[in-house]
Amino acid sequence: MVGGVEVDNQIWLAPLAGITFASFRRFHRALGAGLVHTEMVSALGLKYKGRKTKELLYGGDDEAPCALQLFGSSADDLSAGAEIALEMREFAALEVNMACPMPKVTKKGAGAKLLEKAGEAAAIVKGLKRFGIPVWAKVRLIPRDSGDTTEDFCARLFEAGADFIFVHGRTPAQRYEGRASCAEVCGAARAFPGRIGGSGDCYAPEDLTAYLDGGCAAALAARGALRDALLIPRTLAALGAEVPEELRSPSPEAQKELLLRLCGGICGTEGERLALMTARRMLGALFRGFEGAPRLRRAGAAAASWGEMEALLAGFSFESSPQGGEKEEEINGADASLN
Ligand SMILES: Cc1cc2nc3c(=O)[nH]c(=O)nc-3n(C[C@H](O)[C@H](O)[C@H](O)COP(=O)(O)O)c2cc1C
């Protein structure tokens, strides 16, 4: 049990806007993630019955446990949004985004702006407690010169009833640049044992386990899971869990099957356009180190529809790929989407 939620393990899929939609969450649950997150969903969008916003909530039992992340600027908005979401379906926890540094969110008083308004942030947490499920928050490190500390802010949220808090080891001003401070996140974790999860710069199993070793009760795979689709099962294996060989070091054929399964699911649920986009992104996150991978990625980048991509994948044979002379190249859709 972590943060009031029954989980299999402490390696979880982070909330990622535009990425952690239902099929993606289901895929990572099947790969072993102990818990998955929705992307941040606008509480106001739900309140004003936005169809597109509501679609972000779709998902089924096969992704449970799933935490719903909401963003908004006031206790009333968050409470109204949560009520509508929970009428639609169950979630394991309600999480408030107090971390997003993007101006389109902060200028409305939401996301990381709440780090400057501890009173409002605490009122939001308190208001959400009435739904009777665990209430979580995701915050960033508070800059040292701001007069407040990350620990003080977390203490306010815990006093208001928060069950768990993720700390991303960057300040809002850093956005996604520079190094995340695992040490500072772990400092907060030691101040609140069992109640802090860590996030930031988790690209390899040892990055995720460093947060657990430092005292965090869970660690989030975010951009790392986009660069290496198998980061979560590999981390679980490093932690000593029984992970099937085909997930720890799958053959290229097995990886092709995984990709076809993920994107076939997306095509059926979220649509063809997203299936193609995800397949392109995942081509950079799979087949790493295998001869022929760069050629497959180049061909995938040129595929004009999911149908073309599916045919390319189905017909691509790694055995018949040219031997040698090909360089691995970095394709990182997630980083590109931030620019
Ligand atoms: C494309 C993208 C979308 C993100 N969307 C969200 C979001 O919706 N909610 C949130 O709390 N954090 C979001 N994050 C932050 C991640 O959850 C994570 O905390 C951050 O990327 C740090 O981890 P990393 O350095 O291992 O990627 C996003 C990050 C990226 C790169």
The ligand as a Gaussian input file, in Angstrom:
#p B3LYP/6-31G(d) Opt

LIG

0 1
 C        5.853000      15.723000     -22.670000
 C        5.685000      15.832000     -21.178000
 C        4.423000      15.968000     -20.629000
 C        4.255000      16.064000     -19.237000
 N        2.998000      16.150000     -18.727000
 C        2.816000      16.186000     -17.373000
 C        1.510000      16.220000     -16.812000
 O        0.485000      16.183000     -17.511000
 N        1.416000      16.283000     -15.456000
 C        2.528000      16.299000     -14.632000
 O        2.401000      16.347000     -13.413000
 N        3.762000      16.238000     -15.150000
 C        3.932000      16.176000     -16.486000
 N        5.193000      16.078000     -17.004000
 C        6.341000      15.943000     -16.078000
 C        6.703000      14.458000     -15.864000
 O        5.646000      13.754000     -15.244000
 C        7.980000      14.313000     -15.020000
 O        7.723000      14.752000     -13.706000
 C        9.134000      15.115000     -15.597000
 O        9.267000      14.881000     -16.984000
 C       10.447000      14.775000     -14.893000
 O       10.821000      13.451000     -15.124000
 P       11.936000      13.043000     -16.244000
 O       13.058000      14.063000     -16.120000
 O       12.340000      11.644000     -15.818000
 O       11.260000      13.117000     -17.565000
 C        5.385000      16.031000     -18.380000
 C        6.658000      15.906000     -18.939000
 C        6.824000      15.801000     -20.310000
 C        8.209000      15.633000     -20.861000

